[in-house]
Amino acid sequence: MTDERARGESLLPGWTIGHVLTHIARNADSHVRILHGAIAGEPTTQYEGGHEERTAAIEAGARRSATDLIGDIVASCTSLDHTYDEMTAAAWDSHGRNAGGEVWPCAAMPFHRWREVELHHVDLGLGYRPSDWPDDYVERELAISLRLLPERLDEGDRRAMLAWLVGRSGQPYSIDLAPWQGRPDHYLR
């Protein structure tokens, strides 16, 4: 990774590779924040200042040198790993709140972090593709995404999808999905 490459475009519109790397690091920090709150018995929010703080932190860090970006990723991931080791059964049973204010079960957070890393690894545009995702990740994420599919379809599209799934029509190419949005409670099995 060079400074020039870090300032290059990622696959996410409007974000450079530096933005994506900074997001991955700040996401780890936000998990540490919630988990430390759970350990202390004081549920907290993912980002103290909500979406605005998250956005500002990503913007502030996106233009750093490649060395600083990589160092930040390593440090934030190491901190999160150490925090996982500190968790107690009571802390895992606790919760925090995500940036949107939704209750976020601590038990769901390791999978959420895994998905953040897998999805954004692709978004970096550095050669890692969905075909590189581990089988166990695909199995779990696909089950969650399929479970949420009906929420993303309007009534007519639900019928077309069902007809196709049960072999009563051809593949419905005209289906429009509402924007994808993962929710904290969907990461628990």
N, C-alpha and C positions, 0 to 999 in steps of 0.2 A: 504494500500500500504506500503510495506516495502522496504528498500534499496535493499535487495536481489531481490525482485520481480521486482523493477524498472530496474534492470540491466539484467533481463531475456529477452528472445526473444519475440518480437512481431510477428504479422502475416506478417509483411513486411520484405522481405529478407534483411539481413544485419543490421536491425534496432532493437534495444532493445525497451522496453516500454519507457525508458527514452528518446530515440530519438523521438518517436512519441509524447510524452508529450511536449518535447521541441519544436518540429515542430508546434504543435497546439498553443503554447504560442507565438512563433516568428511570426506565421501567423497572429495572432491577432495584434501584434505590427506593422506588415507591413500594415495592413488595417488602423490602426490609422495613420500611416505615410501618406498614400495616402489621407485619409479623412481630415487630418489637412492641407495638401497642398491645397485641394479643398476649405476648409473654408477660407484659406488665399488668394485664387485666384491664387495660384501658383502650377499648377499640377506637381506632383513629381512621382518618381518611387517607386515601392514596396520595393525594397531593394537597398540601395545606391550602394552597390557593386555587384548587380546582383546575379546570381546563386551561384557564389563563396562565397559571403558574407552569403547567406542563408545556404549553406552547412557548412561553418565554424561555424556559430552560433549554428547550431543543434549539430554538433560534440562537441563544447565547453560546451554545457549544458547537454548533454545526460547522463553524469556519476555523476550528482549531487545527493544528498540525496533525498529520497522520499519526505521529508518535504519541501525541496527547490523546487522540481519539482511541487508539488501541490501548493505551495505558488505562484510560477511563473504563473501557469495557472490562478489562482484566480485573481492575480494582472493584468495580461494582458487582461483577459476577462472583468474585471471591467473597465479598461481604455477604451476598445472598446465600452462598453455600454455607458459610459459617452460621448464618441466622437459621437456616434449616436445621443445623446440628443443635442449636439452642432450644428449638421448639419442644414443648411438653405436650402431653395428650390434651390437657385443658386448653392450651394455646391453639392447637390444631382444631379443636371444637369451637373456637371463637370465630370472630369475624371482624372485618373492617368495612369501610365504604369506598367504592371506586370513585373515580373522578366525576362520574355522573350522579353520585350520591346513593347508588344502589348498594344494598347489603352484599358484601363479598365474603363468602365463607373461606376461612383460611385453608381448609382442606382442599379447596378448588384451585388454590393459587399455584402449586407446582405445575399442574397441567397447563394453566393459563400462561405461565412463564415459558413453558416448553413451546406452546403454540406461537407465542410472540417471537421467539427465537427462530423457529422453523419458517414462519411466514416472512419475517423481515430478512432472513438470510436470502430468500429468493428475491425480495425487493431490492437488495443491494445491487443486483444486476451484475454480479461478478462470476457467474457460471454455475451457481447452485440453483437447481431447478426443482419443481415439484416431483419430478421423477427421482430425485435424490432423497426425498423424505423417507425416513425409516418406516418400515411396514407397520410397526406397532403404533406410531403416530397417525398414519393414514387410517388404520382401522378405527381408532378412537375418534379422531376428528370427523371422519366420514359419518359415523353413527350419529354424532352430535349435529352435524350439518343437515343430515337427512331428517332428523327429528324436528329441526327448526324450519324445514322447507315449507310446510303449509302456511306458516306465518308470513312468508315472503310472497305468496301467490294470491291474486285476487280470485273471486269465486269462479269465473270462467276458466282461468288458468288451472285452478285446482282440479276441475273436472277433466280438462284435457290431459293433465299430468296423470291423474288416476287412470283414465282410459288407456293411456300408453303403458303404464306400469302393469296393468292387469291384462294386457294383450288385446285390447279392444279398439285400438287405433294406432296409427303410425306415430313416430316420434314428433312431439309438438315443438317445432322450431321457433314458433312465434311467441313463446312464453317470455314475459318480462318479469324478472325478479326484483322485488324491492331491495334496496341496499342491504348488504350483509351487515349484521350487527351482533357480535357475540355478547352474551349476558353472563354474569358471574355464576348464576345458579345452573347453567347448562354444562358446566365442567365437571360436575359431580355425577357419578354413575348411579 
